[in-house]
């Protein structure tokens, strides 16, 4: 696949909720200019223009932090560090106090460690988790990835055969970590905490990512904490990549030494250097970890039984134990069996979870949990960060073509509901160029051999990394999938639907009269294709149709394609939609989102009627085609191709007050409104 392109859209990189991809251009302040020819000087000067200079903690303050940590007074430690961070400087060029890397690594562990989250051992320890995250974000915003020395702080280390780390984070003498005074108590305490830290127990970054995504399906109580850790880490990786790339550009070094030494590049190199498993395969397995048996065996828990919570009925508050660092007593913080438990222990037994698709008879449908859908932008964002690194780095650690092909192949094989969410343009964290590239790549995997190649329509297509109206009309829209599987044909229809929306909403090309013929031909081809499978299964009259959900998706997607076609034609003729009143807020509470409508309902603040010409002339009835059962409701859009719907089929518990539009008409109305 062609490499990704930079977008002109910019977004704040420091926002906790930012899902901006790494392919997007950085905000203005990140466009630094170096004034020295020396790379090291350029790095320091350019970084200082963006962020504050960092200086070591004074010995007295360092001693105070040490004492507080020895006494397990984490909130007091964080309050002290925050006060130092917020204190005013004497001048704009004066440095600020920044903790050494070993303290930052400890605070990062506190964000997700079960003793601070799932089962806090002391009162107030749960607050320490949230406060640690807030403080680390403040440090990142103030000092940046390079000045803050996050690469040194967030470095995964392996364990020796004796179960102890092979190396520790030795403090830089010029950064405030010197132990020349002979007091090695802090070093001993650091080794004790490091033994149970995420940087030793996690083994490598992608193992932690895979386990975190497993938790999105298996353990909601753990995912609640892991998702914030992932968001922070992805923000850090993105800022680190962008800052280092800008420095390489300003330095004029074609080999990109700064980018090559980025945090993400080191994480990839750590995994790729191992003998067990391929680097790219391991990374893709981590991105798509779904809590299945295979994923759970690959990405095991970081801490033993970390999903277990404290008993709800605790007889007495545990008495705080005395701490004596000199004698090796760490106050019980390291007494848990997880410190010395083996990473080869059996994976935890997942909690029994309900599924969102009813009795589908497929274990993969447990991945339909809302938390999995919530994790999709994070999965896409990690892929975008990898794309950014491989695109801008000469001789990248991963081949960008292999990266895209592996991603597209994996998305293609996802269960239909998850696939629909992954390719939905409304919730995607990918840039517009990456969306077009991946949608086309997946379509090419599903196209029949008889389909016209885009390269024959446009010789520059492969290098342009885009799509034209002619390619869409001639190479994709008229065709079915390359199999008779209903699910594959539904996926083709959903992909075409999203591509057509992107071209209509974001493209500059005008469609011609061939668009209608291509859309209608493709819908008919996909319907004819799945009839072959239906004919071959006539002998199983009493068996449930395993493709029932896929048939509904295919039919509804075809209807949306036709309605979208009507809107495009109406726009070309200058027809404007007619506005109607918004749905009352109290009526929205009655809507129960299904896997087909949940994403659209989340976007909706109101709807407006769209004037659509019904090409067929005859009204259809509810897609379920069961006339005799259930209460009915009629769409208030007079041009809706459906005469009525069952309440349950459109996610309603009762008839809403006022006017109501079906999901398809409402979605197209909102799309039309956004274009105004």
C-alpha positions in Angstrom: 0.0 0.0 0.0 1.1 3.6 -0.6 2.5 5.4 2.5 0.2 7.8 4.4 0.2 11.5 3.6 0.3 14.4 6.0 -3.1 16.1 6.6 -3.6 19.8 6.8 -5.8 19.3 9.9 -4.1 19.9 13.2 -5.2 19.1 16.7 -3.8 19.5 20.2 -1.5 16.7 21.0 -1.7 17.1 24.8 -5.5 16.6 25.0 -6.4 13.5 27.1 -9.3 12.8 24.8 -7.4 13.5 21.6 -7.7 10.7 19.0 -5.8 12.7 16.4 -3.7 10.4 14.3 0.1 10.6 14.1 -0.3 11.4 10.4 -1.7 14.8 11.2 0.4 17.9 11.0 1.5 19.3 14.4 0.1 22.6 15.7 2.0 25.7 14.9 4.2 25.8 18.1 5.8 22.5 17.1 7.3 24.0 13.9 10.6 24.8 15.5 13.7 26.3 13.9 17.2 25.1 14.9 20.0 27.7 15.0 23.0 25.5 15.5 24.8 23.0 13.2 25.5 20.6 16.0 22.8 17.9 16.3 22.9 17.8 20.0 22.8 21.5 20.4 20.0 21.7 17.8 18.0 19.1 19.8 18.4 21.0 23.1 17.7 24.5 21.6 14.7 23.4 19.6 13.2 21.5 22.5 13.7 24.4 24.8 11.8 26.7 22.4 8.8 24.4 22.8 9.1 23.3 26.4 10.6 24.3 29.7 14.1 23.3 30.6 14.4 20.6 33.2 16.7 20.7 36.2 17.3 18.2 39.0 15.5 18.3 42.3 17.5 19.9 45.1 18.9 17.4 47.6 16.5 18.5 50.3 13.5 18.1 48.2 14.7 14.8 46.9 15.2 13.6 50.5 11.6 14.7 51.3 10.2 12.8 48.4 12.2 9.7 49.5 10.9 9.9 53.0 7.3 10.3 51.8 7.7 7.3 49.5 9.2 5.2 52.4 6.1 6.1 54.5 3.7 5.2 51.6 2.5 8.9 51.6 2.0 9.0 47.8 -0.5 11.8 47.8 1.8 14.0 49.8 4.6 13.2 47.4 2.5 14.2 44.5 1.3 17.4 46.2 4.9 18.3 46.7 5.9 17.6 43.1 2.8 19.5 41.8 3.7 22.5 43.9 7.2 22.5 42.4 5.8 22.2 38.9 3.3 25.1 39.4 5.7 27.4 41.1 6.6 30.5 39.2 10.1 30.8 37.6 12.3 33.8 37.9 12.6 34.2 34.1 11.3 32.6 30.9 14.6 30.8 30.4 14.9 29.5 34.0 14.5 25.7 34.3 11.8 23.9 36.2 12.2 21.0 38.6 11.6 17.7 37.1 11.8 14.3 38.9 14.4 11.8 37.8 13.3 9.0 35.4 13.0 6.4 38.2 10.3 8.4 40.0 8.4 9.0 36.7 8.5 5.2 36.0 7.1 4.5 39.5 4.3 7.1 39.0 3.4 5.5 35.7 3.1 2.1 37.4 0.8 3.6 40.0 -1.8 4.5 37.2 -2.7 0.8 36.7 -1.1 -1.2 39.5 -3.9 -3.3 41.2 -2.8 -2.0 44.6 -3.7 1.5 43.6 -6.8 0.7 41.4 -8.6 -2.6 41.7 -7.7 -3.4 45.3 -6.0 -0.5 47.1 -4.2 -1.5 50.2 -4.5 1.8 52.0 -7.1 4.6 52.2 -6.3 7.2 49.6 -4.2 4.9 47.4 -7.0 4.9 44.8 -6.6 8.7 44.6 -2.8 8.2 44.0 -3.6 6.5 40.7 -5.6 9.4 39.3 -3.2 12.0 40.7 -0.2 10.2 39.2 -1.8 10.3 35.8 -2.6 14.1 36.1 0.9 14.8 37.2 2.5 12.8 34.4 0.4 14.7 31.9 1.5 18.0 33.4 5.2 16.9 33.2 4.7 15.9 29.6 3.0 19.2 28.8 5.6 21.3 30.6 8.9 19.6 29.6 8.0 17.5 26.6 9.2 13.9 25.9 12.9 14.8 25.4 13.4 17.2 28.2 11.3 15.1 30.6 13.5 12.1 29.8 10.5 9.9 29.3 12.5 7.5 27.0 14.7 6.7 30.0 11.8 6.5 32.4 9.5 4.3 30.4 11.9 1.6 29.3 11.0 -2.0 29.5 13.6 -4.3 31.0 13.9 -8.1 30.8 14.5 -10.4 33.8 17.4 -12.7 34.4 16.9 -16.4 35.0 17.0 -15.7 38.8 13.8 -13.6 38.4 15.5 -10.2 39.1 15.9 -7.4 36.6 19.0 -7.4 34.6 19.4 -3.6 34.8 17.9 -0.7 36.7 17.4 2.9 35.8 20.7 4.4 37.0 20.3 8.1 37.8 22.3 10.5 35.7 24.8 12.3 37.9 24.0 15.5 36.0 20.3 15.0 36.5 20.0 14.7 40.2 20.4 10.9 40.7 23.9 10.7 42.0 24.4 8.5 45.0 27.9 9.7 45.7 26.9 10.7 49.3 27.1 7.0 50.2 23.3 6.8 51.0 22.1 3.9 49.0 18.7 3.5 50.7 16.9 5.2 47.8 18.6 2.9 45.3 17.6 -0.1 47.4 14.0 1.1 47.6 14.0 1.8 43.9 15.1 -1.8 43.2 12.3 -3.1 45.4 9.6 -1.1 43.7 11.1 -1.8 40.3 10.7 -5.5 40.9 6.9 -5.1 40.8 6.8 -2.3 38.3 5.1 -2.4 34.9 8.4 -1.9 33.2 9.8 -5.2 34.5 6.6 -7.3 34.6 5.3 -6.1 31.3 8.2 -7.6 29.4 7.6 -5.4 26.3 5.3 -2.6 25.3 3.1 -4.6 22.9 2.6 -7.3 25.5 1.1 -4.7 27.8 -1.0 -3.3 25.0 -2.3 -6.7 24.1 -3.3 -7.4 27.7 -5.0 -4.0 28.0 -7.1 -4.7 25.0 -7.9 -8.1 26.3 -9.3 -6.4 29.4 -11.6 -4.3 27.2 -13.6 -7.5 26.6 -12.8 -9.6 29.7 -12.5 -7.3 32.7 -14.3 -4.0 32.6 -13.0 -3.1 36.1 -9.4 -3.3 34.7 -10.2 -1.7 31.4 -11.4 1.3 33.3 -7.8 2.0 34.3 -5.9 0.5 31.3 -7.6 2.8 28.8 -6.3 5.9 30.5 -2.9 4.4 30.6 -3.1 3.7 26.9 -4.3 7.2 26.1 -1.5 8.8 28.0 1.1 6.5 26.4 -0.2 7.2 22.9 -0.1 10.9 23.6 3.5 10.6 24.7 4.5 8.5 21.7 2.8 10.9 19.3 4.5 14.0 20.8 7.8 12.2 20.8 7.5 11.2 17.2 6.5 14.6 16.0 9.1 16.5 18.0 11.9 14.2 16.9 10.8 14.3 13.2 10.7 18.1 13.3 14.2 18.2 14.8 15.5 15.9 12.0 13.9 18.1 9.4 15.4 21.3 10.9 18.8 19.7 11.2 18.6 18.5 7.6 19.8 15.0 8.4 18.3 12.6 5.9 19.0 9.6 8.1 16.6 10.9 10.8 18.7 9.9 13.9 16.4 11.6 16.3 13.3 9.7 15.0 15.3 6.5 14.8 15.9 6.9 18.6 12.2 7.5 19.4 10.4 5.7 22.2 8.2 3.8 19.7 11.2 2.8 17.6 12.9 1.4 20.7 9.7 -0.5 21.6 9.6 -2.1 18.2 13.3 -2.9 18.2 13.0 -4.6 21.6 10.4 -7.0 20.3 11.9 -7.5 16.8 15.2 -8.4 18.4 13.8 -11.5 20.0 13.8 -14.9 18.5 10.3 -15.9 19.5 7.7 -14.7 17.1 7.9 -12.1 14.3 7.8 -8.4 15.3 5.0 -7.4 12.9 2.8 -10.4 13.7 3.2 -9.8 17.4 2.3 -6.1 17.0 -0.8 -6.9 15.0 -1.9 -9.5 17.4 -1.6 -6.9 20.2 -3.6 -4.3 18.3 -6.4 -6.8 17.6 -6.4 -8.6 21.0 -10.0 -9.4 21.8 -10.0 -11.6 24.9 -10.3 -14.8 23.0 -8.5 -18.0 24.2 -5.7 -17.3 21.7 -5.3 -13.7 22.6 -5.4 -14.5 26.4 -2.6 -17.1 25.9 -0.5 -14.6 24.0 -1.0 -11.6 26.2 -1.3 -12.7 29.8 -2.0 -10.6 32.9 0.8 -8.3 34.1 0.1 -8.8 37.8 -1.3 -12.1 39.1 -5.1 -12.0 39.5 -5.0 -8.2 38.9 -8.7 -8.2 38.1 -9.6 -9.5 41.6 -11.0 -6.8 43.8 -10.9 -6.3 47.6 -13.6 -8.2 49.5 -16.7 -6.0 50.0 -17.0 -6.9 53.6 -13.8 -6.0 55.4 -13.9 -6.6 59.1 -11.1 -4.2 60.0 -9.0 -1.6 58.3 -5.5 -3.1 57.8 -3.0 -1.6 60.2 -0.2 0.2 58.4 3.1 -1.7 58.8 6.3 -0.1 59.9 8.8 0.8 57.2 12.5 0.4 57.5 14.3 0.7 54.2 17.7 0.0 55.8 16.5 -3.4 56.9 14.7 -4.2 53.7 11.2 -3.7 55.1 9.0 -1.9 52.5 5.9 -1.6 54.6 4.1 -4.6 53.0 3.9 -2.9 49.6 5.9 -5.7 48.1 4.5 -8.6 50.1 2.0 -9.6 47.5 2.5 -12.8 45.8 2.4 -11.1 42.4 5.9 -9.7 43.0 7.6 -13.0 42.6 4.9 -14.9 40.7 5.9 -16.4 37.4 4.8 -14.8 34.1 4.2 -18.3 32.9 1.2 -18.8 35.2 -2.1 -19.8 33.7 -4.2 -16.9 32.3 -7.1 -15.8 34.6 -10.6 -17.2 34.1 -12.6 -14.5 32.4 -15.9 -13.3 33.9 -19.0 -14.6 32.3 -20.2 -11.8 30.0 -23.4 -11.2 28.1 -23.3 -10.6 24.4 -25.0 -7.9 22.4 -26.1 -10.0 19.5 -28.3 -12.5 21.3 -28.0 -16.2 20.7 -25.6 -16.1 17.8 -23.9 -19.3 18.7 -20.5 -17.8 17.9 -18.0 -17.2 20.8 -16.5 -14.3 18.8 -19.6 -12.3 19.4 -18.6 -11.7 23.0 -16.3 -9.0 21.5 -19.4 -7.0 20.8 -19.2 -5.6 24.3 -19.4 -1.8 24.3 -15.9 -1.5 25.8 -14.5 -3.2 22.7 -16.2 -0.7 20.4 -14.8 2.0 22.7 -11.3 0.6 22.2 -11.4 0.7 18.4 -10.1 4.3 18.1 -7.2 3.4 20.4 -6.4 0.4 18.3 -6.5 2.6 15.1 -4.4 5.2 16.8 -1.6 2.8 17.5 -1.7 1.7 13.9 -1.5 5.4 12.8 1.6 5.9 15.1 3.3 2.9 13.5 2.4 4.3 10.1 3.9 7.7 10.9 7.2 6.2 12.1 7.5 3.8 9.1 6.6 6.6 6.6 9.1 9.2 7.8 12.0 6.9 8.9 14.5 5.7 6.3 15.0 2.0 6.5 12.1 1.6 9.0 11.9 -1.3 11.4 8.6 -2.4 9.7 7.9 -2.4 6.0 5.0 0.0 5.5 3.4 -2.1 2.8 3.5 -5.2 5.0 2.1 -3.1 7.9 -0.9 -2.0 5.8 -1.5 -5.4 4.3 -1.5 -7.1 7.6 -3.8 -4.5 9.1 -6.3 -4.7 6.2 -6.2 -8.5 6.2 -7.0 -8.6 9.9 -9.8 -6.1 9.6 -11.3 -8.1 6.7 -11.5 -11.2 8.9 -13.3 -9.5 11.8 -16.9 -10.5 12.7 -19.3 -8.3 10.8 -20.5 -6.1 13.7 -16.9 -5.3 14.7 -15.9 -4.9 11.1 -18.7 -2.3 10.6 -17.4 -0.3 13.6 -13.8 -0.5 12.4 -14.5 0.9 9.0 -17.1 3.4 10.0 -15.9 6.8 8.9 -17.7 8.6 11.7 -15.8 7.1 14.5 -12.4 6.4 12.8 -9.2 7.8 14.4 -7.4 7.5 11.1 -6.7 10.5 8.9 -8.8 10.9 5.7 -5.9 9.6 3.5 -5.4 6.5 5.7 -9.2 5.8 5.7 -9.3 5.9 1.9 -6.2 3.7 1.7 -7.4 1.0 4.1 -10.9 1.0 2.7 -9.6 0.4 -0.8 -7.1 -2.2 0.5 -9.9 -4.2 2.1 -12.1 -3.9 -0.9 -9.4 -5.2 -3.2 -9.2 -8.3 -0.9 -12.9 -8.9 -1.4 -13.3 -8.1 -5.1 -13.8 -10.9 -7.6 -11.2 -11.7 -10.2 -13.5 -10.3 -12.9 -13.4 -6.8 -11.3 -11.6 -4.1 -13.2 -8.2 -3.1 -11.7 -7.9 0.5 -10.6 -4.5 0.6 -12.2 -6.1 0.1 -15.6 -8.4 3.1 -15.0 -5.8 5.4 -13.6 -2.1 4.6 -14.0 -1.1 7.0 -11.3 -3.6 5.5 -8.8 -1.1 3.5 -6.8 1.2 6.5 -6.3 -1.6 9.0 -5.7 -2.9 7.2 -2.6 -6.5 8.3 -3.3 -9.6 7.5 -5.1 -11.5 9.1 -8.0 -15.1 9.0 -9.0 -14.2 7.0 -12.1 -12.4 4.3 -10.0 -15.2 4.0 -7.6 -17.8 3.7 -10.4 -15.9 1.3 -12.6 -13.8 -0.8 -10.2 -15.8 -1.2 -7.0 -19.5 -0.2 -7.0 -20.7 -2.6 -9.6 -19.3 -5.8 -8.1 -20.2 -8.4 -5.5 -17.8 -10.1 -3.2 -15.5 -12.9 -4.4 -17.5 -15.5 -2.4 -21.1 -16.4 -1.9 -20.9 -15.7 1.8 -23.5 -13.2 2.9 -21.1 -11.7 5.4 -18.5 -11.0 2.8 -21.1 -9.3 0.5 -22.4 -7.3 3.4 -18.8 -6.1 4.2 -18.4 -5.0 0.5 -21.6 -3.0 0.7 -20.6 -1.3 4.0 -17.1 -0.5 2.6 -18.7 1.1 -0.5 -21.1 3.0 1.6 -18.3 4.6 3.6 -16.2 5.3 0.5 -19.1 7.0 -1.2 -19.8 9.1 1.8 -16.2 10.2 2.0 -16.1 11.2 -1.6 -19.4 13.1 -1.4 -18.6 14.9 1.9 -14.8 15.5 1.4 -14.1 15.1 -2.3 -14.0 17.8 -5.0 -15.0 15.6 -7.9 -18.5 15.6 -9.4 -20.3 12.3 -10.1 -21.8 11.7 -13.5 -24.8 9.9 -14.7 -23.0 6.5 -14.5 -23.2 6.6 -10.7 -26.7 5.3 -10.5 -26.1 2.5 -12.9 -23.0 1.4 -10.9 -24.8 1.5 -7.5 -27.9 -0.4 -8.7 -25.8 -2.9 -10.6 -23.7 -3.6 -7.5 -26.7 -4.0 -5.2 -28.3 -6.5 -7.7 -25.0 -8.4 -8.1 -24.6 -8.9 -4.3 -28.2 -10.0 -3.9 -27.8 -12.5 -6.7 -24.5 -13.7 -5.3 -26.0 -14.6 -1.9 -29.0 -16.4 -3.5 -26.6 -19.1 -4.6 -25.9 -19.9 -1.0 -29.5 -19.8 -0.1 -30.4 -22.2 -2.9 -27.7 -24.7 -1.7 -29.1 -24.7 1.8 -32.7 -25.7 0.9 -32.5 -29.0 2.7 -32.2 -27.3 6.1 -35.6 -25.8 6.3 -36.0 -26.1 10.1 -32.5 -24.8 11.0 -32.0 -21.2 12.0 -30.4 -19.0 9.4 -26.9 -18.2 10.6 -26.7 -15.4 8.1 -29.8 -13.6 9.3 -27.9 -10.7 10.8 -25.7 -10.4 7.8 -28.7 -10.3 5.4 -30.2 -7.5 7.4 -26.9 -5.5 7.3 -26.6 -6.1 3.5 -30.2 -5.0 2.8 -30.0 -1.9 5.1 -26.7 -1.0 3.6 -28.1 -1.3 0.1 -31.0 1.0 1.1 -28.5 3.5 2.5 -26.5 3.4 -0.8 -29.7 4.2 -2.8 -30.7 7.0 -0.4 -27.2 8.4 -0.6 -27.4 8.2 -4.3 -30.7 10.2 -4.2 -29.0 12.9 -2.1 -26.1 13.2 -4.4 -28.4 13.5 -7.4 -30.6 16.0 -5.5 -27.5 18.1 -4.7 -26.4 18.1 -8.4 -29.9 19.4 -9.3 -29.9 22.1 -6.6 -32.6 20.5 -4.4 -32.5 21.5 -0.7 -33.7 19.4 2.2 -36.7 20.5 4.4 -36.0 21.1 8.1 -38.3 19.7 10.8 -38.3 19.9 14.6 -35.6 18.1 16.5 -36.4 15.0 18.5 -37.1 15.8 22.2 -34.3 14.8 24.6 -36.6 12.7 26.6 -37.5 10.7 23.5 -33.9 9.9 22.9 -33.7 8.1 26.2 -36.2 5.6 24.8 -33.9 4.6 22.0 -32.0 1.3 22.7 -28.9 1.3 20.5 -28.2 -1.9 18.6 -24.9 -2.7 16.9 -26.2 -1.2 13.7 -27.5 2.1 15.2 -25.3 2.7 18.2 -22.6 4.7 16.4 -25.1 6.9 14.6 -27.2 7.5 17.7 -24.1 8.7 19.6 -23.6 11.4 16.9 -27.2 12.6 16.9 -28.2 15.8 18.6 -31.2 16.2 16.3 -32.5 15.2 12.9 -34.0 16.9 9.9 -36.1 15.6 7.1 -34.6 14.8 3.8 -36.6 15.0 0.6 -35.8 11.8 -1.2 -37.4 10.5 -4.4 -38.5 6.9 -4.1 -37.1 5.2 -7.2 -39.1 2.0 -6.8 -42.5 3.6 -6.3 -43.6 0.8 -4.0 -43.2 1.1 -0.2 -41.3 -1.7 1.5 -42.1 -3.0 5.0 -39.9 -3.6 8.0 -36.6 -5.3 7.0 -37.4 -8.3 9.3 -40.3 -9.1 6.9 -42.5 -10.4 9.7 -45.8 -8.6 9.2 -47.9 -10.2 12.0 -45.9 -9.5 15.2 -45.0 -6.4 17.1 -46.1 -2.8 17.3 -45.3 -0.6 14.3 -44.1 2.9 13.7 -43.9 5.0 10.5 -41.1 7.2 9.5 -42.1 10.9 9.1 -40.0 11.3 6.0 -42.5 10.9 3.2 -39.9 9.7 0.8 -38.7 6.9 3.1 -38.6 3.6 1.1 -40.2 1.8 4.1 -43.9 1.9 4.9 -43.4 1.0 8.5 -41.0 -0.6 11.1 -41.4 -2.8 14.1 -40.5 -0.8 17.2 -38.0 -3.4 18.4 -36.4 -3.5 14.9 -35.4 0.1 15.1 -34.4 0.1 18.8 -37.5 1.7 20.2 -39.3 0.7 23.4 -42.3 3.0 22.7 -43.4 5.5 20.1 -41.6 8.8 20.6 -43.4 12.1 20.9 -43.5 14.3 17.8 -41.9 13.5 14.6 -39.6 10.5 14.1 -37.2 9.5 11.4 -35.9 6.0 10.8 -32.1 5.4 11.4 -31.3 5.6 7.7 -33.2 8.9 7.0 -31.9 10.4 10.2 -28.3 9.5 9.4 -28.5 10.9 5.9 -30.2 14.0 7.2 -27.3 14.6 9.7 -24.8 14.0 7.0 -26.5 16.5 4.8 -26.7 19.1 7.7 -23.0 18.8 8.3 -22.3 19.8 4.7 -24.2 23.1 5.1 
